[in-house]
Amino acid sequence: MFEKILIANRGEIALRVVRAAREMGIATVAVHSTADSDAMHVRMADESVCIGPPSGAQSYLSVPAIIAACEVTGAEAIHPGYGFLSENAGFVQVVEDHDLTFIGPTAEHIRIMGDKITAKDTMKKLGVPCVPGSDGGVATLEEAKRLGEEMGYPVIIKATAGGGGRGMKVAQNAGEMEKAFLTARAEGKSNFGNDEVYIEKYLTTPRHIEIQVFGDGKGRAVHLGERDCSLQRRHQKVFEEAPGPAISAEERAAIGKTCADAVARINYTGAGTIEFLYENGEFYFIEMNTRLQVEHPVTEAIFGVDLVREQIRVASGMEMSFQQEDLTINGHSIEVRINAEKLPNFAPCPGRITQYHAPGGLGVRMDSALYDGYSIPPYYDSLIGKLIVHGRDRPEALARLNRALGELIVDGVDTTVPLFHALLQEEDVLTGNYNIHWLEHWLETNLGDG
């Protein structure tokens, strides 16, 4: 087992890793920018190293600075959290070249799944169902128009290297294809340095279902059920739950086994999430995230496992602490993402926290790095906390979420908490009757967010 690990991240996820490591008796090193000198993960870790100025590109994305921090502190392994360098195959290679351990999958697996065309082709060969679409990249507008006619509109054009909703455009008909195609290419080039795009059939009322998998890198893997992440704004998840209210036990077992078998066959290591669109009883692969997900706590709640602890164990060479037959769903869990944003336009709202009180009680978990007097910097993502609840069933989890939101106090900045109070009054949310377009339609009608 490792004696010391470095956490190449910030905020609540860095603090999450610190806590797991501390329970395992492992010392931790926090890295931070000058803007994060007073951050909670810096205060809680055993050691800290400043790796650069506020800009993420000059600090949390600086590979030389992170490697140097390992060398000066004697850290043996690096946990990437999510975002930043967590899915950067080049970074993983550098880590390995310096005889350090990356707590996650191999550079090869990250590279394969980071390119959406290669990922889709790989998953097809592994027997995972995929959305009908182009066999590879689409180079010309003429080819795009031909494929649109063959598949039938609507279609979606996606940047090969895209993510987070960027580089994705829908063409409802042939008349919209040129603008959608050119815009997706331009966004791919500006955001990811790659203007290659591909085309898929656009499903009109799907749910976003993702399967949590975990592999030991030696040909063994399990699945930990699904999460329904359909409540999204501009392809960004805001409300996640497990198990999915629209998925049957038979569907769960079947798609879970398919995913576990697929990652076992490629000797995948650690946590991963295989994401699908689900419509009319069918699953369609869209991408695989080769890292810990923001919403991993809902899976932990219903299965009673610590995914970060398991990541560290497996990366150190230990066996997985559970097998498929050990994993039984217990109850229902929901997570809402609390952002420092001002409604109705969701504008980032950095500033000083004048009062913070986390909710508590049975079945309530608050993952946050906030504290009284903390100043939220303007340089990073606006996520400031995740409120997770667990109940014996979905109605109890919803009631617990409503109660916990009422207890949560974040003064000094605007947050998205009022959004969740409003959503919990909606019959479709209470019954689980929603798809990936539901929230955007609701926001446009109720908040004018379009």
C-alpha positions in Angstrom: 0.0 0.0 0.0 1.1 3.6 -0.7 2.5 5.6 2.2 1.9 9.0 0.5 -0.2 10.2 -2.4 -0.5 13.5 -4.1 -3.9 14.9 -5.2 -3.8 16.7 -8.5 -7.0 18.6 -8.0 -8.8 21.1 -5.8 -12.2 21.8 -4.1 -14.6 19.1 -2.9 -13.1 16.3 -4.9 -9.6 16.9 -3.5 -11.1 16.9 0.0 -13.0 13.7 -0.8 -9.7 12.0 -1.6 -7.9 13.4 1.5 -10.6 11.8 3.7 -10.5 8.4 2.0 -6.7 8.3 2.3 -6.7 9.4 5.9 -9.0 6.5 6.8 -6.5 4.2 5.1 -3.6 5.6 7.0 -2.1 7.2 3.9 -0.5 10.6 4.0 -1.6 13.2 1.5 -0.1 16.1 -0.4 -2.3 18.9 -1.7 -1.2 21.0 -4.6 -2.7 24.4 -5.0 -2.6 27.7 -7.0 -1.9 31.0 -5.3 -5.7 31.6 -5.4 -6.3 28.4 -3.4 -3.8 29.0 -0.5 -6.6 29.1 2.0 -8.7 26.3 0.4 -10.0 23.5 2.7 -8.2 20.7 0.8 -4.9 22.6 1.5 -5.8 22.9 5.2 -6.8 19.2 5.6 -4.0 17.5 3.7 -0.8 16.5 5.6 1.4 18.6 3.2 0.8 21.2 0.6 2.8 22.6 -2.4 2.0 25.8 -4.3 2.3 24.9 -8.0 1.5 28.2 -9.7 -0.6 31.3 -10.2 -4.5 31.3 -10.3 -4.8 30.2 -13.9 -5.6 26.5 -14.2 -3.3 26.3 -17.2 -0.4 27.5 -15.1 -1.2 25.5 -12.0 -3.6 22.5 -11.9 -2.8 21.7 -15.6 1.0 22.2 -15.2 2.4 18.7 -15.6 6.0 19.7 -14.7 4.8 21.4 -11.5 2.8 18.4 -10.4 5.6 16.0 -11.0 8.1 18.3 -9.2 5.7 18.4 -6.2 5.8 14.6 -6.1 9.5 14.6 -6.2 10.0 17.2 -3.4 7.4 15.5 -1.1 8.2 11.9 -1.8 4.6 11.1 -3.0 4.4 7.7 -4.7 1.2 8.0 -6.5 -1.2 10.7 -7.9 -5.0 10.8 -7.7 -6.4 13.0 -10.4 -9.9 13.5 -9.1 -12.1 14.6 -12.1 -11.6 17.3 -14.6 -8.1 18.9 -15.1 -5.7 16.1 -15.9 -7.9 13.2 -15.0 -8.4 12.0 -18.6 -5.1 13.2 -20.1 -3.3 10.2 -21.5 -0.1 12.2 -22.0 0.0 13.1 -18.3 -0.5 9.5 -17.3 2.5 8.5 -19.5 4.7 11.2 -17.9 3.6 9.9 -14.4 4.6 6.4 -15.4 7.9 7.6 -16.9 8.8 9.1 -13.5 8.2 5.8 -11.7 5.1 7.1 -10.1 1.6 5.4 -10.0 -1.4 7.0 -11.6 -4.5 6.1 -9.6 -6.7 5.3 -12.5 -6.6 3.5 -15.9 -3.7 3.2 -18.3 -2.8 5.9 -20.7 -3.9 3.5 -23.6 -7.4 3.2 -22.2 -7.7 6.9 -21.6 -6.5 7.5 -25.2 -8.9 5.0 -26.7 -12.0 6.3 -24.8 -10.9 10.0 -25.2 -11.5 9.8 -28.9 -15.2 9.3 -29.4 -14.9 7.6 -32.8 -12.3 5.2 -31.5 -14.3 4.6 -28.3 -17.5 3.9 -30.3 -15.7 1.5 -32.6 -14.1 -0.3 -29.6 -17.4 -0.6 -27.8 -19.1 -2.0 -30.9 -16.4 -4.7 -31.1 -16.9 -5.5 -27.4 -20.7 -6.0 -27.9 -21.9 -2.7 -26.4 -24.9 -1.3 -28.2 -24.3 2.1 -30.0 -26.3 4.9 -31.5 -26.6 4.5 -35.3 -24.2 6.9 -37.0 -21.2 7.5 -39.2 -18.4 4.9 -39.2 -15.8 7.5 -38.5 -15.1 11.2 -39.0 -17.1 13.2 -41.5 -14.8 15.4 -43.5 -17.1 17.4 -45.8 -20.4 19.1 -45.7 -21.5 17.0 -48.7 -20.8 13.8 -46.9 -22.7 15.1 -43.8 -25.7 15.9 -45.9 -25.7 12.5 -47.5 -25.5 10.8 -44.1 -28.3 13.0 -42.8 -30.6 11.8 -45.6 -29.6 8.2 -45.1 -30.1 8.2 -41.4 -33.1 10.5 -41.4 -33.3 13.7 -39.5 -32.8 14.9 -36.8 -29.1 14.1 -36.5 -26.5 15.4 -34.1 -23.0 16.5 -35.2 -20.3 15.9 -32.5 -16.7 16.9 -32.2 -14.5 13.8 -32.0 -12.6 15.3 -29.0 -15.6 17.1 -27.5 -17.0 17.0 -24.1 -19.2 19.0 -21.6 -21.7 19.8 -24.3 -19.2 21.7 -26.5 -18.8 20.8 -30.1 -22.3 19.3 -30.3 -25.0 20.6 -32.7 -28.3 19.3 -33.8 -29.7 19.5 -37.3 -33.4 19.0 -37.4 -33.5 19.0 -41.2 -31.4 19.3 -44.3 -31.7 23.1 -44.1 -29.9 23.2 -40.7 -27.1 20.9 -41.6 -24.6 23.4 -42.9 -24.7 25.7 -39.9 -24.7 22.8 -37.4 -21.8 21.0 -39.2 -19.6 24.1 -39.5 -20.3 25.3 -35.9 -19.5 21.9 -34.4 -16.2 21.8 -36.3 -15.4 25.4 -35.2 -16.1 24.6 -31.5 -14.1 21.4 -31.7 -11.1 23.4 -33.1 -11.3 26.2 -30.6 -12.0 24.1 -27.5 -10.1 21.0 -28.2 -7.7 21.8 -31.0 -9.4 19.2 -33.2 -12.1 20.0 -35.8 -12.9 16.4 -36.7 -16.6 15.6 -36.3 -18.9 12.6 -36.6 -22.7 12.2 -37.0 -25.2 10.2 -35.1 -29.0 9.7 -35.2 -30.5 12.2 -32.7 -32.9 10.5 -30.3 -35.8 12.8 -29.5 -36.9 11.8 -25.9 -34.0 9.7 -24.4 -32.9 9.5 -20.8 -29.2 9.7 -19.9 -28.2 6.5 -18.1 -24.7 5.7 -17.1 -23.3 2.4 -15.8 -20.6 2.5 -13.1 -17.9 -0.1 -13.7 -14.8 -1.1 -11.9 -11.9 -3.3 -13.1 -8.8 -4.7 -11.4 -6.6 -4.5 -14.6 -6.2 -8.3 -14.6 -9.3 -9.3 -16.5 -11.9 -9.0 -13.7 -14.5 -6.3 -13.5 -17.9 -5.6 -11.9 -20.7 -3.1 -12.5 -22.4 -1.1 -9.7 -25.7 -0.5 -11.4 -26.8 2.7 -13.1 -27.3 6.4 -12.4 -30.0 8.4 -14.1 -28.5 11.8 -15.0 -31.3 13.0 -17.4 -31.9 16.4 -15.7 -29.4 18.5 -17.5 -28.9 22.1 -18.6 -26.8 22.5 -21.8 -25.5 19.0 -21.4 -24.4 19.7 -17.9 -25.8 17.4 -15.2 -27.6 19.0 -12.2 -29.6 16.2 -10.6 -28.5 12.6 -10.5 -30.1 9.5 -8.9 -29.6 5.8 -8.4 -31.1 3.5 -9.2 -32.7 5.0 -12.3 -36.5 5.3 -11.9 -37.2 4.0 -15.4 -34.8 1.0 -15.4 -36.1 -2.5 -14.5 -34.0 -5.0 -12.6 -33.8 -7.2 -15.7 -32.5 -4.3 -17.8 -30.0 -3.3 -15.1 -28.6 -6.8 -14.9 -28.3 -7.2 -18.7 -26.7 -3.9 -19.5 -24.5 -4.0 -16.4 -23.1 -7.4 -17.4 -22.5 -6.2 -20.9 -20.5 -3.3 -19.6 -18.6 -5.3 -17.0 -17.7 -7.9 -19.5 -16.5 -5.3 -22.0 -14.1 -3.6 -19.6 -12.9 -6.9 -18.3 -11.9 -8.0 -21.8 -9.6 -4.9 -22.2 -8.1 -5.3 -18.7 -9.4 -2.0 -17.6 -8.1 -0.7 -14.2 -10.1 1.3 -11.6 -13.4 3.3 -11.9 -15.0 4.1 -15.1 -18.5 5.1 -16.3 -20.1 4.0 -19.6 -22.7 6.5 -20.6 -25.8 5.7 -22.7 -28.9 7.3 -24.1 -31.9 5.1 -23.2 -35.1 5.3 -25.3 -38.0 2.8 -25.8 -36.2 0.1 -23.8 -32.9 0.3 -25.8 -29.5 1.5 -24.7 -27.2 3.4 -27.0 -23.5 4.0 -26.0 -22.4 7.6 -26.3 -19.0 7.7 -24.4 -16.9 6.3 -21.5 -15.5 8.5 -18.8 -12.2 6.9 -17.6 -12.3 8.5 -14.2 -14.3 9.1 -11.0 -17.6 10.9 -11.8 -18.9 13.9 -10.0 -22.0 11.9 -9.1 -20.2 8.8 -7.7 -21.6 9.4 -4.2 -25.1 8.1 -5.2 -23.6 4.8 -6.2 -21.6 4.6 -3.0 -24.8 5.3 -1.0 -26.9 2.4 -2.5 -24.1 -0.1 -2.5 -22.3 0.8 0.7 -18.8 1.0 -1.0 -16.1 3.7 -1.0 -15.1 4.0 -4.7 -12.1 6.3 -3.9 -10.7 3.8 -1.4 -11.2 1.1 -4.0 -9.3 3.1 -6.6 -6.4 3.5 -4.2 -6.4 -0.2 -3.3 -6.4 -1.5 -6.9 -3.8 1.1 -8.0 -1.5 -0.2 -5.3 -1.8 -3.8 -6.6 -4.4 -5.1 -4.2 -7.4 -7.2 -5.2 -10.8 -5.6 -5.4 -12.5 -5.9 -2.1 -15.9 -7.0 -3.6 -17.2 -9.2 -6.4 -20.3 -8.9 -8.4 -22.3 -11.2 -6.1 -21.4 -8.9 -3.1 -23.1 -5.9 -4.7 -26.7 -5.5 -3.8 -28.7 -2.3 -4.1 -30.0 -0.8 -0.9 -32.6 2.0 -1.2 -32.4 5.1 -3.3 -30.0 8.0 -3.5 -30.1 11.5 -5.1 -27.4 14.1 -5.7 -27.9 17.7 -6.6 -25.0 19.9 -7.7 -24.8 23.2 -5.8 -23.2 25.9 -8.0 -22.3 29.5 -7.1 -24.4 30.9 -9.9 -27.0 33.6 -10.1 -30.4 32.6 -11.5 -32.1 32.9 -13.9 -29.1 33.1 -16.2 -26.7 30.9 -14.2 -24.0 33.5 -14.3 -21.0 32.5 -12.1 -21.1 34.2 -8.7 -17.7 34.1 -7.0 -17.3 35.9 -3.7 -16.9 35.6 0.1 -19.0 33.1 2.1 -20.4 35.0 5.1 -22.2 32.0 6.6 -22.1 28.3 5.8 -24.1 25.5 7.4 -24.2 22.0 6.0 -27.4 20.0 6.5 -27.2 16.8 8.5 -29.2 13.9 9.9 -29.9 10.4 8.8 -29.1 9.7 5.2 -27.6 13.1 4.4 -24.1 13.8 3.0 -22.7 17.1 1.9 -19.5 17.0 -0.1 -18.2 20.6 -0.1 -15.0 22.5 0.6 -16.8 25.6 1.8 -16.4 27.2 5.2 -17.3 30.5 6.9 -15.2 33.3 5.5 -14.0 31.3 2.4 -13.7 33.3 -0.8 -14.8 31.4 -3.9 -12.2 32.3 -6.6 -13.4 33.3 -10.0 -10.9 31.2 -11.9 -12.5 27.7 -11.8 -15.7 25.8 -12.1 -18.7 27.2 -10.2 -19.5 23.9 -8.4 -19.2 24.5 -4.7 -20.9 21.5 -3.2 -22.9 18.3 -3.8 -25.8 17.4 -1.5 -26.4 13.7 -1.5 -29.3 12.0 0.3 -30.2 8.3 0.8 -33.5 6.7 1.7 -35.2 3.4 1.8 -37.0 4.2 -1.4 -37.3 7.1 -3.9 -40.1 8.9 -2.0 -38.1 8.9 1.2 -35.0 10.1 -0.6 -37.0 13.0 -2.2 -38.5 13.9 1.2 -35.0 13.8 2.7 -33.6 16.0 -0.1 -36.4 18.6 0.5 -35.6 18.7 4.2 -31.8 18.9 3.7 -32.1 21.7 1.1 -34.1 23.6 3.8 -31.3 23.2 6.3 -28.5 24.3 3.9 -27.2 27.8 4.4 -24.8 29.4 1.9 -24.8 33.2 2.5 -22.7 35.8 0.7 -23.1 34.5 -2.9 -26.0 33.4 -5.1 -26.4 29.6 -5.5 -28.6 27.2 -7.5 -30.4 26.0 -4.3 -33.7 27.8 -5.3 -33.7 25.8 -8.5 -33.9 22.5 -6.6 -36.6 23.8 -4.3 -38.7 24.6 -7.4 -38.0 21.3 -9.1 -39.2 19.4 -6.0 -42.6 20.9 -6.6 -42.9 19.5 -10.1 -44.9 16.3 -10.6 -42.7 15.0 -13.3 -39.6 15.2 -11.0 -41.5 13.6 -8.2 -42.6 10.7 -10.4 -39.4 10.4 -12.3 -41.1 11.2 -15.6 -38.4 13.2 -17.4 -35.8 12.9 -20.2 -32.7 14.9 -21.2 -34.7 17.7 -22.7 -37.2 18.2 -19.8 -35.1 20.6 -17.7 -34.2 22.9 -20.5 -37.9 23.2 -21.5 -38.8 23.8 -17.9 -36.1 26.5 -17.5 -37.2 28.3 -20.6 -40.8 28.3 -19.5 -40.2 29.2 -15.8 -36.9 31.2 -15.8 -36.6 32.4 -19.4 -33.3 30.5 -19.7 -33.0 29.7 -23.4 
